[in-house]
């Protein structure tokens, strides 16, 4: 199976290299990995002192980084001797956080070939390694285990349908033995691992709750967006795709008037232009990068054309629509919930515990079509009691779920 795995990894790398000829994101993926070893070795030698210890955190992308961030910052506060190496698989994470001050070294992770993994692990004086949520690279795990470097999974989540737990998953499951401990989000994951002999687990919860709670408590304000939202009913549509946007547009045409802040999932120039054209059908549309005190007052739809603001923009809405539910799956609903916004999303939410739990408590509302969306929007915007109740449920849900960071960091002793 290891041979098959390595072949698949190389085929994946080849496909990305081919795609980089005409896709900018793929080009970033390829270019960002050029000379990684040379640059990393040079920085480590120059900046890591003999009495300092290197801890490695790996995240797939931006969402996973937000889950690992609270752990990184807690360790940094605990001891000045810790230095952090942060790696990303995706440009969506690296390009946004390459200057993150909480890490001492930020790099793309070299593709998971046996040679790369061995070189990476052997060249670094690692004290410990942390993988976030579900990023499993088997050659790296093999080398970490071979070198007896303590390796942890944080905010981990497992499901029966994963290949680890299939009849053909024995080899992949064995690779999980590289982890010294699993810090898990839910009881189902814990039971599943226990069933297959992994008892080195702790039900710690999801560190995202700590992160979004922290964001809400230390929020930064945006005067122009505050001016846009002042005195209006505002729907914040976050991480949207075309299907989501068309749903919002159709609803805006047929129900009570409200302003919209749209933060598309993809913010390349071509997509932003398409989003602007799309929403211009229903009202005066403005890009945030072109906003000023005069034109923002005249606009009904504000398009956020940058990355990094969405988690704070929710503070200016009363209701949030979360994108992705008509595609591969919904995006982060906790960033909205922490500000007390009820969340609406499409039908593909089954893999997200927080969505299931908030639906049951009536803090979130799934919709399958425009008719259901219209009904939900009307009820939330026109019934103060319903809005107030859903808002309180959402906010309290986050407050009651925080604490994973403390559980994890207090359990790990270096």
Phi, psi and omega in degrees: 000327179298322179297315179298315179302313181294325176295316180297320178298316181292323177294321178297315179300318179298318181296323178292320178298320178293316180297332183295345180289339182221003181236123186294320180296318177295325178296319176299319179300317182285309183297325182293341181263002179287130177061026181302312184297316181296315181294318181294314180299319180297315181292320180297314180297323184280329192245343181267117181277162185298329183267008181256151183244135184262124177246132183255128173244129176241132180232143177295308185207203187292320181298316179292326176301318180297332177283326180275340187301316182296326178291314178305310186290329176292316179296321181295325178289323184295323183205134179284351181280346179280128170246141187247127169258123180245125177239152178234150171271320189256145173300332181299332176269310186297313186296331179277325188247017182295342178251019180300123187285342181286342178252147180272333180220128180233123183217162164287147174279124175303147182304145191280067171266159179304318181293316179297316182297316180296315180297317182298309184290322183286332183278345186252134177278070187283132174272325180196162178228142180231128173249141187255125171070282185210030180268103183244112176244110196289329177290321176295317179298321178299315181291323177296319178293318180299324181270005181051043176269122180304125184233133186234147170254127180244145186053038181288149177214133182232149179225152183302329184283353178291151185296338178304328191251014176269169180298334181263010188262011184303313183298312180298320179297322178297332180292338179291347178293349177292337183279128175289323181205146177249120173259114196249155181279325189217164183295326180300318179296317180298314180296321181295315178295319179299321179302329181256020170093004179264105181256357180276063185231153173224132175276096186258339186093188186254124180293347177299328180297320178296319183292313183290327176296317178298319179300315182293326181284334183238043189291143173263143181257154178237102187305321181292320179290324176299321178294320179298318187275346189304123176073008184243159167279128187232126171259125174261117179258106187254142178053050186272152170244177185302316180300320178296316183294320178294326177296314180296318180297313180299321180292317181298332180284340190238355180237183182309141184297136175210156176274158183228133167250122183247125175241093183297152178293323179254128185242021174294158188301319181299315182291320179299318178298321178294320180296317179299314180298320181297310184282342178294345177293338187243001180167176181289121189249140183221134172281140182300322182295344180251009186278146171217179185296337181276304187287337182288334179290335184267359187261149176255337180231127179247123181259121178275113185252040174212173178252143172111350183263338192305316185301334179265339182291334181302337180297343183262003180251171171252332181222146178239138169252125183255124184285167175102347185288348175254013178230234185284340181151155185291155176270192189297117177264346184287331178297328176278318183299324183296337175266009177079025178265126168298145183244140177241141180201168181286183191285346183268081182229005191296338181272005187242108184302320183296325178293313180302316183289320179289329175297315181298325182267002177068038171255344177230156186220108176282146178227146181254344185199178183296322181298315179293324179294315179300315179299316182292315179299314180301317181294318182288318183281335186255348179244101184299326179295316179296315180298315181297318180295313181296323179296313180295320179300314182297313182295315181293330178301315179294314181302317184285343183259352183287162178125354182297323182300316181294320179298315183292308186292330178284342181272341185258121178244126179264000000 
